[in-house]
Amino acid sequence: MKIVTTIKEVREEVKQWRKEGLSVGLVPTMGYLHEGHASLIKRAVQENDRVIVSDFVNPTQFGPNEDLESYPRDLERDAKLCSDEGAALIFNPSAEEMYFPDFSTYVNMTGPSDELCGKSRPIHFRGVCTVVSKLFNIATPDRAYFGQKDAQQLAVIKRMVRDLNFDIEIVGCPIIREEDGLAKSSRNTYLSEDERKAAVILHKALEEGKALVLGGEKSTAAVIEKITSIIESEPLAKVDYVQVVSFPDITVIDTIEGDILAAVAVYIGKTRLIDNFIIEH
């Protein structure tokens, strides 16, 4: 496995693989990899001849006062996980490699990016769409892999690929959880011992909400109220949002019908965590 830092090196590797008739998978990440990322890489290795893992904390998707500087980074640890899972290449660029000093071109979206995280983090999806578009142009993969923990991001990327005619298959992969149900996240490392125990409330609340829906509840307000009340029973938890939307178009609905996404963003102390469930009817 190689670690490269420049766009030119990635393109040279891919060019050689294409000459050999090999397929290419891409797993975009912000590094500090965990078992959730490992599951994406494993799937990509199964379905492609060569796999690139991008390891880049993308500054354009962080707003003011967000955790860009403190976001955890450990390339050595990431490299071991990637190597163990069978990745061929890590692309670990600097911000200067990815963005010219006078960079001024962005990919904007309306619709699927407007609600949920798009409402509470206004520039987030512009940054995500821009960097993912750049990675697609650099790596030219056949397939790219994203986790369902960021379900809105998955929907946004799928819409962008459709709308902009990228010839890339987007593969969504299941949420990987800790034994107690907490969704794996690089940000879990921010949690103190007490906050870590408190964070389980997200999964508990979503499971109760899911049981309501599966039991036949059709009112999104009732499901939102149930999930919110359980989360608010935890003193260390502060709700950013609890919402039930149609999936994958991410529009607010009053009545549950068709495919739906129930998503939450919650501050546990100062750490913002997200989680969700999807039900397909």
TAJO-V385891 format. One record per backbone hydrogen bond with DSSP energy under -1.0 kcal/mol. NH is the residue of the N-H (numbers start at 1). CO is the residue of the C=O. If there is no record, write none. Layout:
# TAJO-V385891
<<NH | CO> <NH | CO>>
This chain:
# TAJO-V385891
<<2 | 88> <4 | 90> <10 | 6> <11 | 7> <12 | 8> <13 | 9> <14 | 10> <15 | 11> <16 | 12> <17 | 13> <18 | 14> <19 | 15> <20 | 16> <21 | 18> <22 | 17> <25 | 50> <26 | 143> <27 | 52> <29 | 54> <38 | 34> <39 | 35> <40 | 36> <41 | 37> <42 | 38> <43 | 39> <44 | 40> <45 | 41> <46 | 42> <47 | 43> <48 | 44> <50 | 23> <52 | 25> <53 | 89> <54 | 27> <55 | 91> <56 | 29> <58 | 56> <61 | 58> <62 | 59> <66 | 63> <71 | 67> <78 | 74> <79 | 75> <80 | 76> <81 | 77> <82 | 78> <83 | 79> <84 | 80> <85 | 81> <87 | 82> <88 | 51> <89 | 51> <90 | 2> <91 | 53> <92 | 4> <98 | 94> <99 | 95> <103 | 100> <114 | 111> <118 | 115> <119 | 116> <120 | 116> <121 | 117> <124 | 121> <127 | 123> <128 | 124> <129 | 125> <130 | 126> <131 | 127> <132 | 128> <133 | 129> <134 | 130> <135 | 131> <136 | 132> <137 | 133> <138 | 134> <139 | 135> <140 | 136> <142 | 24> <143 | 24> <144 | 169> <145 | 26> <146 | 171> <148 | 173> <154 | 150> <155 | 151> <156 | 152> <157 | 153> <158 | 154> <159 | 155> <160 | 156> <161 | 157> <162 | 158> <163 | 159> <164 | 160> <166 | 161> <168 | 166> <169 | 142> <171 | 144> <173 | 146> <178 | 182> <181 | 178> <184 | 176> <188 | 185> <189 | 186> <190 | 187> <191 | 188> <196 | 192> <197 | 193> <198 | 194> <199 | 195> <201 | 198> <202 | 199> <204 | 200> <205 | 201> <206 | 202> <207 | 203> <208 | 204> <209 | 205> <210 | 206> <211 | 207> <212 | 208> <213 | 209> <214 | 210> <215 | 211> <216 | 213> <217 | 212> <220 | 254> <223 | 219> <224 | 220> <225 | 221> <226 | 222> <227 | 223> <228 | 224> <229 | 225> <230 | 226> <231 | 227> <232 | 228> <234 | 231> <237 | 234> <238 | 267> <240 | 265> <241 | 265> <243 | 263> <245 | 261> <246 | 251> <247 | 259> <250 | 246> <253 | 244> <256 | 218> <260 | 279> <261 | 245> <262 | 277> <263 | 243> <264 | 275> <265 | 241> <266 | 273> <267 | 238> <268 | 271> <269 | 236> <271 | 268> <273 | 266> <275 | 264> <277 | 262> <279 | 260>>
